[in-house]
Amino acid sequence: MRRELDHAIAAAHRAGDLTLEFFGGKYQVEYKERRDPVTDADLAANTFLKEQLLGAFPECGWLSEETADTPQRLGAERLWIIDPIDGTREFVAGIPEYAVSVALVEQGEPVVGVIYNPPAGQLFAAIRGGGAFLNGKRIFCSEAPSLDQATLIVSRSETKRGEIEPLRPHLKEVKPVGSVAYKLAVVAAGLDGDFNVSVQPKSEWDVCAGDLLVREAGGQMLDLEGQVRRYNQPDPRIEGGLVAGNPRLVRAMLELLASLR
C-alpha cells in the first residue's frame, strides 16, 4: 500500500500546486446544482489527478465530484475517491482554506488518505494501520475531555444559517473553517480545533480521506446514528450529519444532538 500512498501524495501535491496558478487570479466560475461553484482550477486538478492515479492503477474505479458518475465503479474492489478542490467557495473568495482530497478505498474501507491545503503548504497523509501525518510528522486528535472544554470547528454556511446555535452554549468555542476535508484534517492534527460537526448532507468525496486521517490519529467519524461510513455506495451522498473527533467528544456530541431533536 506504500506505493499507492506515495502516488497519492505526489498527485495531490502537484494538483494542489496547479490550483495555486489560479488562486487569486483570473478563472471562469460556473454553478452546478444547489448553486455549488466549479472553476477552471477544479477541472484542471481533476483531469490531472485522474491521469496520474488511473494511469498508475488502471484496475481501480473512480469517483470524483467533477467527473460524471457511472455504475461501473460499484464493481471495483478498489476505488479512488477524489475532490480536486474541496472548499471551492473559499477558493473563489480568496480564503486559504481549501484542499485537494484523495482517498483510496478497498471493499468499502478507506486505506489511503491525502489532504493537501496548497496556500498553507499543509499535506496530511494516512495509510490504514500506519498512522496519520502532517508534513511528515505524526499527528493525533485533541484529547479534550468534554464539550465545555472543546473548540468545535464548523462550516461557515452552517454557522451563517444558525444551524450551530443550539450547540454553542455547551461548548468552549465555535470556530468556522472552510472545506469539509480540511476541517477533518485539522481535527486529525489537533490544530485550532478539537472536533467537527456537520449537520447538512455531505458526499463521499468530501469526507473519505479525512475519515481515514481522523481514524489513524486516534479519533472517529460517525453519522448521527453512531455508524461508521462504508464507501463506494450507489448514492455517494451522505444524508444527515457527521461528528468527528476523539471518541469522548464524539459520544458526548451524539448524545447532545439526540437530546435536541
Secondary structure, 3 states (H helix, E strand, C coil): CHHHHHHHHHHHHHHHHHHHCCCCCCCCEEECHHHCEEEHHHHHHHHHHHHHHHHHCCCCEEEECCCCCCHHHHHCCEEEEEEEEECHHHHHHCCCCCEEEEEEEECCEEEEEEEEECCCCEEEEEECCCCEEECCEEECCCCCCCHHHCEEEECHHHHHCCCCHHHHHHCCEEEECCCHHHHHHHHHHCCCCCEEEECCCEEHHHHHHHHHHHHHCCCEEEECCCCCCCCCCCCCEECCCEEEECHHHHHHHHHHHHHHC
